[in-house]
Amino acid sequence: MLSLERQELRVHQALGGTTRLALLAELRRAPGPASAQELARRTGLHLSTVRFHLGVLARAGLASPSFDRASRRGRPRQLWTVLAASRSPVADDGGDPHGYQLLAQVLSHHLATASADPEADARAAGETWGRQLVAPPGSAGAPTESVAVARLTVLLDELGFHPEPIETGGARQVHLRRCPFLDLARRTPTVVCAAHLGLMRGALREMGAPLTASRLDPLVEPGRCIAHLDRAAPAPPAA
């Protein structure tokens, strides 16, 4: 059985390529399991390329193959489904069988009542969380804006936010169509929303993105928030 550190490394490596991000996005959009041939047609990639990257995703535990044995002669088709969302600690219905909701409630209440600056402390905690969830730039260097948005979108989808990246007039936004801690966010928005903003900032900074999450408009509609992405300030020169 893989160690946790080794499995996490495989996940980071798998999410480091735009081709695999595109395949994960297609698998999430598919109404059901999809074959490599279908994915190749949707993405415009060569079938061998698709099969290679699906193997990487499978070894990282992000996608899983199965076989379609229903009323077909010859070799059954291999079908693929995405697995990452099912491992999110937050359930699809907003419930939490593992106690994460209760833990989040305790921590947010503690910050809101004990911290001298709950918003700043929550944002800092979120940044630490975000940095731990992505890989730093590899040999390929820092990602472009588009790749950074794609990686952030995948991460937010993994966490249950149902993100939708939008670009209008050169401005980049990510609409979060679901808050996995909606009830808690309504009670302590200063803490919860600041932590989510920090999460995005930390993730973008860790991956070396040329963008930062400058602002989060909370609950512009029931359950929907808007994150605004701006160009990140250049890093100061080394001393």
Secondary structure, DSSP 4 states (H G I P E B T S, - for coil): ---HHHHHHHHHHHTT-HHHHHHHHHHHHSSS-EEHHHHHHHHT--HHHHHHHHHHHHHTTSEEEEEE-SS--SSPEEEEEE-GGGG-SS-TTS--TTSHHHHHHHHHHHHHHH-SSHHHHHHHHHHHHHHHTSPPP-TT-SPPHHHHHHHHHHHHHHTT--EEEEEETTEEEEEE---TTHHHHHHSHHHHHHHHHHHHHHHHHHTT-SEEEEEEEEEEETTEEEEEEEEPPPPPPP-
